Amino acid sequence: MEYGYVLTVKKKIILLQEKLKIFLSGVERNRIYKWKNVYESLHPVCDGTSWSVSIITKDKNYLFEGSNKYPKEWSKFCKDIGLLIDEEFS
């Protein structure tokens, strides 16, 4: 971490078909396609946490983002990402 920002490291991973199926069922189960496009705190914070999720399907591209507020399914989604990539994800 440098100056309050998390440095992003690009990393190639091999996705196993079975793990991908489990992840995609979690996407459906957690109704991620029904998330609002933008999540923002009622009280803006200058040094808070921003996030975004982009999902590209053959039918549609989805973009969800937020600042200091998350969908109620966020922790389940992060857990599913962690299982998919074999690393803790939050």
LODRENRO-850309 format. One record per atom (N, C-alpha, C): residue in three letters; y, z, x negated; residue number from 1. Coordinates in pm, 1 decimal, m for minus. Each point is the difference from the previous one (the first is absolute). Example, Ala and Ser with C-alpha at 12.3 -4.5 7.8 and 13.67 -1.06 7.14 Angstrom:
BEGIN
PT   aa        c2        c3        c1    i
PT  ALA    m569.0     780.0   m1319.0    1
PT  ALA     119.0       0.0      89.0    1
PT  ALA     120.0       0.0     m90.0    1
PT  SER     105.0     m72.0      35.0    2
PT  SER     119.0       6.0     m82.0    2
PT  SER     109.0      73.0      77.0    2
This chain:
BEGIN
PT   aa        c2        c3        c1    i
PT  MET    m116.7       0.0     m85.4    1
PT  MET     116.7       0.0      85.4    1
PT  MET     122.9       0.0     m89.9    1
PT  GLU      94.2     m84.5      33.3    2
PT  GLU     119.7     m11.6     m80.8    2
PT  GLU     120.7      m3.3      92.7    2
PT  TYR      93.4      91.6     m17.3    3
PT  TYR     120.9       5.1      80.4    3
PT  TYR     m27.8       6.7     149.9    3
PT  GLY    m106.0      68.4      38.9    4
PT  GLY     m29.8      17.7     141.0    4
PT  GLY     m73.0    m115.5      65.3    4
PT  TYR     m34.3    m102.5     m75.2    5
PT  TYR     m70.8    m114.5      55.9    5
PT  TYR    m141.8      m4.2     m53.8    5
PT  VAL     m92.6     m38.8      83.6    6
PT  VAL    m137.8     m17.0     m43.6    6
PT  VAL     m13.7    m140.1     m56.6    6
PT  LEU     m48.2      m8.5    m121.9    7
PT  LEU     m20.9    m131.1     m60.5    7
PT  LEU    m125.4     m62.9      58.5    7
PT  THR       7.2    m125.2      33.4    8
PT  THR    m113.3     m70.2      58.8    8
PT  THR     m76.3     m74.2    m108.9    8
PT  VAL    m130.1      15.9       0.9    9
PT  VAL     m85.8     m67.8     m95.3    9
PT  VAL     m89.9     m94.7      77.5    9
PT  LYS       1.7    m125.7     m38.6   10
PT  LYS     m87.9     m96.3      64.7   10
PT  LYS    m138.1      10.9     m61.6   10
PT  LYS    m100.2      m7.6      86.2   11
PT  LYS    m137.0      17.4     m46.4   11
PT  LYS     m90.3     m88.6      85.9   11
PT  LYS     m87.3     m74.2     m63.8   12
PT  LYS     m96.3     m80.2      74.6   12
PT  LYS    m120.4      86.0      35.0   12
PT  ILE     m46.3     m13.3     122.7   13
PT  ILE    m120.3      71.5      41.9   13
PT  ILE     m93.8     m99.2      67.4   13
PT  ILE    m126.5      30.6      m2.7   14
PT  ILE     m99.2     m81.5      68.6   14
PT  ILE     m34.2      71.4     130.5   14
PT  LEU      22.5     m69.2     110.4   15
PT  LEU     m28.1      58.8     130.5   15
PT  LEU    m142.4     m34.8      41.8   15
PT  LEU     m79.1     101.0      24.2   16
PT  LEU    m134.7     m21.7      48.7   16
PT  LEU       5.2     m30.3     149.1   16
PT  GLN     m79.3     m95.2      44.3   17
PT  GLN      m0.3     m44.6     138.5   17
PT  GLN     m18.5     116.4      97.2   17
PT  GLU     m91.3      89.8     m30.3   18
PT  GLU     m26.6     112.2      90.3   18
PT  GLU     120.7      93.4      10.6   18
PT  LYS      65.3      27.7    m111.7   19
PT  LYS     119.4      84.9       3.1   19
PT  LYS     112.7     m67.2      76.3   19
PT  LEU      12.0    m130.4     m15.1   20
PT  LEU     103.1     m73.4      72.4   20
PT  LEU     m24.3       6.8     150.6   20
PT  LYS    m124.6     m13.1      42.3   21
PT  LYS     m33.5      11.3     142.4   21
PT  LYS      36.8     137.5      53.8   21
PT  ILE     m31.3     103.4     m77.7   22
PT  ILE      32.5     137.3      41.5   22
PT  ILE     151.5      17.4       9.3   22
PT  PHE      73.1     m53.2     m98.0   23
PT  PHE     145.6      10.0       2.1   23
PT  PHE      57.1     m69.5     123.4   23
PT  LEU     m46.3    m121.7      26.6   24
PT  LEU      52.1     m75.1     114.3   24
PT  LEU     m32.3      68.0     132.8   24
PT  SER    m115.0      65.2       8.3   25
PT  SER     m29.5      74.8     123.7   25
PT  SER      95.5     118.9      12.4   25
PT  GLY      39.6      60.2    m113.9   26
PT  GLY      99.7     106.7       1.8   26
PT  GLY     136.1     m49.6      43.7   26
PT  VAL      36.2    m121.5     m41.6   27
PT  VAL     126.6     m61.2      43.9   27
PT  VAL       0.7     m10.9     152.5   27
PT  GLU    m109.0     m45.6      56.3   28
PT  GLU     m10.5     m11.1     147.0   28
PT  GLU      m1.5     137.9      65.2   28
PT  ARG     m80.8      89.9     m52.4   29
PT  ARG     m14.7     134.0      57.4   29
PT  ARG     133.5      75.3       0.2   29
PT  ASN      76.4     m15.7    m106.9   30
PT  ASN     128.0      68.6     m11.3   30
PT  ASN     115.7     m77.7      62.1   30
PT  ARG     m32.3    m110.2      64.1   31
PT  ARG      98.5     m80.0      75.3   31
PT  ARG     120.3     m39.3     m85.3   31
PT  ILE     m26.3     m36.4    m123.3   32
PT  ILE     108.9     m32.8     m91.6   32
PT  ILE      81.2    m119.3      50.4   32
PT  TYR     m64.8     m95.3      65.0   33
PT  TYR      73.1    m115.7      51.1   33
PT  TYR      95.5      38.1     112.6   33
PT  LYS     m10.6     120.1      51.3   34
PT  LYS      88.3      48.5     106.9   34
PT  LYS     113.5      87.1     m54.7   34
PT  TRP       4.5      20.3    m132.3   35
PT  TRP     107.4      79.3     m58.2   35
PT  TRP     134.7     m64.4      30.4   35
PT  LYS     103.7      82.6       4.9   36
PT  LYS     135.9     m52.9      10.7   36
PT  LYS      32.8     m69.6    m132.6   36
PT  ASN      92.3     m93.8       3.6   37
PT  ASN      36.8     m70.3    m122.4   37
PT  ASN      76.3      89.7     m97.1   37
PT  VAL      80.3      92.1      53.5   38
PT  VAL      83.3      85.0     m84.6   38
PT  VAL     m10.7     145.2      44.7   38
PT  TYR     m18.0      89.3     m97.6   39
PT  TYR      m2.5     144.7      23.1   39
PT  TYR     112.3      60.8     m83.0   39
PT  GLU      94.7      64.6      69.3   40
PT  GLU     111.2      62.6     m71.1   40
PT  GLU      22.7     140.0      54.5   40
PT  SER      34.4      90.3     m89.5   41
PT  SER      31.1     136.8      37.4   41
PT  SER     129.3       1.7      81.2   41
PT  LEU       9.0      93.7      93.0   42
PT  LEU     123.0      14.5      77.7   42
PT  LEU     116.1      46.2     m87.6   42
PT  HIS     m33.6      67.3    m109.1   43
PT  HIS     101.0      51.1     m91.6   43
PT  HIS     m16.9     m69.5    m134.7   43
PT  PRO      81.8    m101.3     m28.3   44
PT  PRO     m14.3     m75.9    m124.0   44
PT  PRO       5.6      89.2    m124.8   44
PT  VAL     m81.4     m35.5     m98.2   45
PT  VAL      m6.2      70.7    m127.3   45
PT  VAL      19.4    m103.4    m110.2   45
PT  CYS      90.0      26.5     m92.1   46
PT  CYS      28.7     m97.8    m106.2   46
PT  CYS    m109.8      m8.5    m104.8   46
PT  ASP     m68.7     108.8     m25.3   47
PT  ASP    m100.2      m1.7    m106.6   47
PT  ASP    m141.0      21.6      54.1   47
PT  GLY     m28.0     m56.4     115.1   48
PT  GLY    m130.6      18.1      62.7   48
PT  GLY    m102.1    m101.1     m46.5   48
PT  THR    m103.5     m14.4      79.4   49
PT  THR    m111.2     m88.6     m32.3   49
PT  THR       0.5    m121.0      92.4   49
PT  SER      m3.5    m117.7     m58.9   50
PT  SER     m11.5    m124.9      76.2   50
PT  SER    m138.0     m58.3     m22.8   50
PT  TRP     m51.4     m70.8      99.3   51
PT  TRP    m132.9     m59.5     m11.2   51
PT  TRP      m2.3    m130.3      78.2   51
PT  SER     m97.7     m83.1     m30.5   52
PT  SER     m22.6    m121.6      78.8   52
PT  SER    m146.5     m39.4      m9.0   52
PT  VAL     m47.8     m61.5     106.5   53
PT  VAL    m136.4     m52.1       6.5   53
PT  VAL       9.7    m141.9      53.2   53
PT  SER     m58.8     m92.3     m72.5   54
PT  SER      m5.2    m139.5      42.6   54
PT  SER    m145.9     m38.0      19.2   54
PT  ILE     m31.1     m52.9     118.7   55
PT  ILE    m135.7     m46.3      29.5   55
PT  ILE       9.2    m145.7      43.4   55
PT  ILE     m74.7     m84.0     m67.7   56
PT  ILE       1.5    m142.8      30.6   56
PT  ILE    m136.8     m38.0      55.4   56
PT  THR      m1.3     m53.0     122.4   57
PT  THR    m123.0     m47.5      61.0   57
PT  THR      11.7    m150.1      21.7   57
PT  LYS    m108.7     m61.7      42.9   58
PT  LYS       6.4    m144.5      23.0   58
PT  LYS      89.9     m34.1     118.6   58
PT  ASP      22.7      97.3      90.3   59
PT  ASP      80.1     m24.9     119.1   59
PT  ASP     144.3      47.9      m9.3   59
PT  LYS      24.5     102.3     m82.3   60
PT  LYS     133.0      60.2       0.3   60
PT  LYS      22.0      81.4    m127.1   60
PT  ASN     126.1      10.6     m40.0   61
PT  ASN      39.2      88.0    m109.9   61
PT  ASN      67.1     122.8      58.9   61
PT  TYR     m36.5     116.3     m49.6   62
PT  TYR      55.3     126.1      48.7   62
PT  TYR      74.8      67.8    m113.8   62
PT  LEU     115.2      59.6      32.0   63
PT  LEU      74.2      79.6     m96.8   63
PT  LEU      45.3     127.4      69.6   63
PT  PHE     m38.4     112.8     m57.0   64
PT  PHE      38.3     130.3      51.0   64
PT  PHE      69.2      72.6    m114.9   64
PT  GLU     107.0      72.8      31.7   65
PT  GLU      70.6      71.5    m105.1   65
PT  GLU      67.4     123.8      55.1   65
PT  GLY      35.5      88.9     m91.1   66
PT  GLY      64.6     121.5      44.5   66
PT  GLY      72.3      72.3    m110.7   66
PT  SER      76.9      98.6      42.6   67
PT  SER      72.7      84.7     m91.8   67
PT  SER      m6.8     143.1      52.9   67
PT  ASN     m74.5      83.1     m69.8   68
PT  ASN     m15.2     141.3      34.2   68
PT  ASN     m64.8      24.5     136.0   68
PT  LYS     m65.9     m99.3      52.7   69
PT  LYS     m74.7      14.4     125.2   69
PT  LYS    m117.9     m96.2      m4.9   69
PT  TYR    m112.9      45.4      57.7   70
PT  TYR    m123.7     m77.1      m9.2   70
PT  TYR     m66.7      m8.7     136.9   70
PT  PRO     m83.3    m100.9      21.0   71
PT  PRO     m79.9      m4.4     122.4   71
PT  PRO     m95.2     119.5       2.6   71
PT  LYS     m40.9      42.4     116.9   72
PT  LYS     m87.8     117.3       9.1   72
PT  LYS    m134.8     m23.7     m68.1   72
PT  GLU     m41.3    m124.4     m15.4   73
PT  GLU    m128.1     m34.1     m62.6   73
PT  GLU      11.1     m16.2    m151.6   73
PT  TRP     115.3      29.9     m57.8   74
PT  TRP      25.7     m26.7    m141.3   74
PT  TRP    m103.3      62.3     m92.8   74
PT  SER     m31.9     126.8      19.6   75
PT  SER     m93.5      66.6     m91.6   75
PT  SER    m139.4     m62.3       9.0   75
PT  LYS     m41.6     m41.1     119.2   76
PT  LYS    m130.4     m67.6      14.5   76
PT  LYS       2.8    m135.5     m70.4   76
PT  PHE     111.2     m71.2      14.3   77
PT  PHE      15.0    m129.4     m66.3   77
PT  PHE      m8.2      16.3    m152.0   77
PT  CYS      70.8      99.6     m54.2   78
PT  CYS      m2.7      24.3    m145.1   78
PT  CYS    m140.8      36.6     m46.0   78
PT  LYS     m70.5      78.6      79.1   79
PT  LYS    m137.6      36.4     m35.2   79
PT  LYS     m87.7    m125.8      m4.3   79
PT  ASP      16.6     m88.5      98.9   80
PT  ASP     m78.2    m123.9       3.9   80
PT  ASP      31.8     m89.8    m119.8   80
PT  ILE     127.6      m7.3     m40.3   81
PT  ILE      37.3     m77.9    m118.5   81
PT  ILE     m68.9      59.0    m122.9   81
PT  GLY       3.3     132.1     m12.0   82
PT  GLY     m63.9      66.8    m113.4   82
PT  GLY    m148.5     m29.7      m9.0   82
PT  LEU     m67.7       0.2     115.0   83
PT  LEU    m143.0     m32.4       1.3   83
PT  LEU     m23.6    m145.3     m40.5   83
PT  LEU      90.3     m87.3      41.7   84
PT  LEU     m13.2    m142.1     m32.0   84
PT  LEU      13.5     m25.6    m149.4   84
PT  ILE      94.0      67.6     m65.6   85
PT  ILE      27.4     m27.1    m141.0   85
PT  ILE     m60.8     103.7     m94.4   85
PT  ASP     m73.4      95.8      54.2   86
PT  ASP     m64.7     105.8     m80.1   86
PT  ASP      99.6      82.5     m80.5   86
PT  GLU     115.7      27.4      60.4   87
PT  GLU     101.6      84.4     m62.4   87
PT  GLU      73.5      75.9     109.1   87
PT  GLU      53.8     115.7     m38.4   88
PT  GLU      82.7      73.2      95.2   88
PT  GLU     125.0     m82.1      28.7   88
PT  PHE      39.9      m5.9     125.1   89
PT  PHE     115.8     m76.7      40.1   89
PT  PHE      77.8      81.1     101.7   89
PT  SER     130.0      14.1     m22.9   90
PT  SER      82.5      73.7      96.2   90
PT  SER     138.3     m59.0       8.3   90
